[in-house]
Amino acid sequence: MSASSQPPAKVPVTIVTGFLGAGKTTLIRHAIENAGGRRLALIVNEFGDLGVDGDILKSCDAPACRPDAIVELSNGCLCCTVADDFVPAIDALLARDPPPDHIIVETSGLALPKPLVKAFDWPDVRRRLTVDGVIAVVDAAAVAAGRFADDPAALAAQRAADPSVGHDNPLEEVFTDQVACADLVVLNKTDLVDAAALARVEAEIAGGSPRPVRTLRARDGRLPVDVLLGVAARAEDDLAARPSHHDGLDDHEHDDFDTIVVDLPAVADPAAEAKRLADVAGRRDVLRMKGFLAVEGKPMRLLVQGVGRRFSHHYDRAWRDGEDRGGRLVVIARAGFDRAALEADVRG
């Protein structure tokens, strides 16, 4: 076959997975700000109607942050809408002139990566793309605190009350599925735990992984881009080595989680507001809060992020002319919560 008749090279795709608040968006933003001349494109999927992560990525100055290089999907779980959402998004990015050198897909924190990897075995997708690697971002502090550990006593009580209860902790299932599919585990937020706890977390991840997988420590998702891109795993050819709790099932219990979006007025004291929201998250067992707030007398937009009781906030950019300056937070929790009561609490 002559050089001119060679099939076009496949575009590599990196899938970034990880539970809610693990630091996926921060890791991706650092990567695209240090892309080293690569033409990167992004697909961002979120659980909830408020596109916080896409907005964060668009606010950076790198070429990959241009709106035409980012496709946002707010369908809740990309792994279940591959044909309807993922393939059209890929078509749009590959139609760019010139096409991207590399595509990064950020899944929602509740998505399973394996069904998405399976889509790369579809003939039309396989012809054009390959999974360079699946990166699982892990919140070291959350694992150390036992956030994803099974609670046998609680499960036994649930089964006693309702014999139809047959699955384990859904947080644990999502977390372990994400790690089991990974070619690289990024142990993030390592500054929030001590050395002994960090060693226990690494041992727990290694013990639960179905195969040897490289684990890297990180703070604020800061890792060299050459470590993240160019893994060359061809994950679509290696599905059998990536077991899932949901192999052979049609879904993965999306009803275990729910989300609301809450509008908030301008606040006077960002630190006090973050503390108040952290108290609400603790009382209501909220998994994740994130969004933007207006601060009285300030021209800058306040980005607020919460993982359980851990909250952070900083001004990310100036409000744009004509932009709606109303505050909005997306709130994610286990299903079954009192929506009206939680919204009232968040509003204060």
N, C-alpha and C positions, 0 to 999 in steps of 0.2 A: 504494500500500500504506500503510495507516495505521500510526502509530507502534506501536500495540498488536500489529499483525500482523507487525512486523519480525522477522526471524530473530534469535535471540540472538547477541550478539557472540562471536566466536571467542576462546578463551583463548590468549594467546601463550605459546609455549614456547621457552626458550633451551637449546640443547644445548651443554654444555661438554665439549670433547674435549681431548686432549693426551696425550703419552706418559707412561709410568710415572714418577711423581715430579716432574712438571713444576710442580705446585702448584695443581691444579684445586680440591681441597677447601679449601685456604687461601683461594683467590679467592672461592669460593662462600660460605664462612663470613663473610668480610668483607662480602660483598654483603648477606647476610641480616641481619647485625648492623646494617646501615645501610640498611634497606629503605625508610625514609621513609614508613611507613604502608601499604605494599603488603602484601596477603595473599599470601605466597609459599608454594609447596609444592615438595618435592624428590623426585626419583627418583634413587637412588644405585646404580650398578652396579659390582661389583668382580670382579676376576679372582682367585678364591680364596675359600675358605670362611669366612675371618675378616673380619668386617665392620668394619674399622678406620675407614674414611672416614665411614660412617654414624654410628659411635659418636662420632667427633670432632664431627660436626655436631650431634648430639643434646645434646652437653655444653655448648652455648652457651645464653645466656639469651633469645635472640630468639624471638618467637612462631612463626616458621617452623621453629624447632628442636624444637617439640613432637613427640613420637613419632607422633601421628596426622597430622602434616604431612609425614612422611618415609616413603617406601617404599624399602626396601632389597632389592636383587636381587643375589644372589651366584652367578648362573648362568655367570659368566665372560665373556660377550660378548652384550650386549643386542641388538646389531645382527643376531644370528642367531636370536633368540627373540622377535621382535616380537609375533607373534600370541599366544604362550603367556604372555609376561611383561609386555611393555610395555602392551598394550591393557588388560588387567585392572588394571594399576597406575593408568593414566589414569582408568578407570572409577571406581576407589575414590576418587581425589582429587576428581574432578568431582562425586561424590555428597556431598561435605562440604557442610554448611550453616553459613555461606555458602561457595560454591566459591572456589577461589583466584583472585586477580587474574592471577597469572603462575606458570608451572611451570618449574623449572630441572631439567634432566636432566644428571647427571654420568655420563659413560660410563666404562668401565674404560680403563686406559691402553693396552690392546691392541686396543680396538674401533675399527672404522671408522665414521665418522659418516654416510656417504652412505646405506647401507642403512636406517638409522634415519630419515633425512630422507625417504626414499622412502615409508615407512609413512604419512607425513602426506598422501600422495596417495590413500590408501584412502578411499572415500566416507564411511564412518562416522567416520573420524578427521578428514578434511578438513572435515566439517560442523561440528565442535566446536573444532578446534585449528588453529593456524598456527605455523610455525617463525619466531619473531621474529628469530632469528639463531643462527648456529653460531660459537662462540668457541673458537679453538684456543689453548691455553696451551702456551708453548714454554719449555723450560729453556735459558736463554741459555748457561750454562756447559757443558751437555752438547753443544749444537750446536758451540760454539767448540772443544771438545775432539775433535770429529770422531766423536762417538758414533753418528751416523746416516749417516755417509759410506760409500759403497761402497768395498770393498777389492778392486780388480780382480785382484790377485795371488792373494788367498785364494779368490776365486770361480773363477779359472782352475784352481787346484789341486783344488778340489772337483769341478769338471767333469771333470778328467783322471782322478780316482779313480772318479767315478760319472757317466757320460754322461747319466743321467736328470736330473741337477741342471739345472733350467731357470730358476729364479727368482733374483733378486738378493738382496741383504741384506734379510731380513724386517724388521729394525728400520727401515731406510730406507724400505721400502714403507709400513709403518704410519704413520711420521712424515709422509711426504710426502702420503699420502692424507688425514691429519687436517688438514694445512695447506691442501691444495687445496680442501677443502670449506668452509673458514672464510669468514665475513663479517667477522670481526675476529680479529686475531692479537695475543695478549698475550705480549709478550716478558718473561718473568718471571725473577727471580733476577739482575737486571742488576747487582747489587752484587758479584757473584762474578766479573765479567770487567772488563777495562779498556776504555777508550773505543775503542781500535783494534779489539779483538776484537768488541766490540758492533757496531761499524759493519760488520765483515765478516759477522756473523750476520744483520744486517738485510738486507744485500745478497744473501746466500744465500737468505733467505726470499723476498725480492722476485723474485729471478731464477727461483726454482722455482715461483712461484705462477702459475696459469693466467690470472689476471685481477688487476687492481689491488685490493688489499685493505689496509685501514687497519691499521697496526701501532702498538701502544702499549707503552711500556716500563713495567715495574712491579717493585717489590720487595715480596716477601711477598704478592703478589696484591692489593695495595691500589690500587684504582681506584674512582672515583665510580660508584655503582650506576646512575646515569642514563646512563653511557657503555656499560654492559653490557646494560641492559634498555631496550627501546624502539628497537631497531635497525630493526624493520619490514622485514626482508629478504624475508619470505614465501619462504623457501628451497625449499619444496616446489614452487614454480612455476619454479625456476631450476636444475633438476637437471643439465641439459646443460652448464652452465658449471662443474660441479664434477666433473672427471674423476677416476677412480680406477684404480689398478693392477688392480683386481678387477672392473671393469665386465664384465658378462656371465658371471662365474664364480659358482659356488654357495657358495663359502666364501673365507676369506682365510688359509689355512694356519695354523689355530689350533695345529696340532701343532708349530709352530716354537717354542712356549713352554710351560713347565710350571711348576707351583707346588707347594710343600709348606707345611704349617703345623707349626711346631716349638714344643713346650712347654718352658719354661725355669724353673729354680728362681729364688728371689729372689737378687738380686745385691747385693754390698756397696758397689761403687764404680761409679756410672753412667758416669763419664767413661772409666774403664778398660774397661768392658764395651762401650761404643760403639767404642772403638779396636779392641778385639778383633774385633768384628763387622765393622768396616771392613776389617780385614786378611783376614778370611774372604771377604768380598765381592770383594776384589781378586784373591785367589788362585783363587777359583772362578768368576770372571766373572759374579757375581750382578747382575742388573739392578736389583732392588728388594727392600728389606726394610722391613717396617713392622709395628708392633704395640705391645703394652703389657707392661711389666715391673714386678715388685714389687721394692722396694728395702728391704733389711733395716733395720728400725727406723723406717721412714717410713710415715705414713698416706696418702701421696699416690701416685697411679698415675703411672708414668713412660711417656710416649709416646716411642717410638724410631722414627726414620725414616731410611732410607738409600737413596741413589741412587748406584749404583756404590760407590765408596769414600767418598763424601761422606755423613757421618752427623750427625744432630742429635738432641738429646734434651731434654725438659723435662717437668716435672710438670704434667699437664693438669687433674687433679681429684682429690679425695679418693676412696678406695675406699668403696663403699657398704656399709651393713650387710648381711651375708649374701652379699656378692658374692664369687665365686671370685677369689682374689688370685693365682692362678697366672699366670706370664708366658707369652705366646704371640706368636710372630712369624710372619707370612706371608713366604715367600721365593719370588721369581720369577726365573727364569733361562731361558736358551735350552734347548730340549728336548734330551734325551740325557744330561743330567748324572747322576752316580751319586747316587741319592736317599739311600741309606743313608750314604754318605760325607759328603755335604753336611749332612745332618741331624746327624751326629756332630760335624762341625766347628762348626756353629752352637751346638750344646749345649756345646761346649768340653770 
